[in-house]
C-alpha cells in the first residue's frame, strides 16, 4: 500500500488502516503491539501529513517510522 492509497481512503477508514499497520509493525505479530488507542490516535495525523508529502512512499514504512518515534517517547 502506498501513501497515495492511504490518502485516498475514506477518512473514517484511515485510522483502521493505521491500527492494522501498527499492530503488525512488530514483526507481523499483532500481540506484540504495545501502543494503546491514544498512542495510535496521536500517530494518525503525522502519518497522514507525511503521506501527503510523499504519495509514492510506502504507507507501511511511514507508520513504522511514526510508531518507533512514539515508542521512544514511552
Secondary structure, 3 states (H helix, E strand, C coil): CEHHHHHHCCHHHHHHHHHHHHHCCCCCCHHHCCCCHHHHHHHHHHHHHHHHHCCCCEHHHHHHHHHHHHHHHC
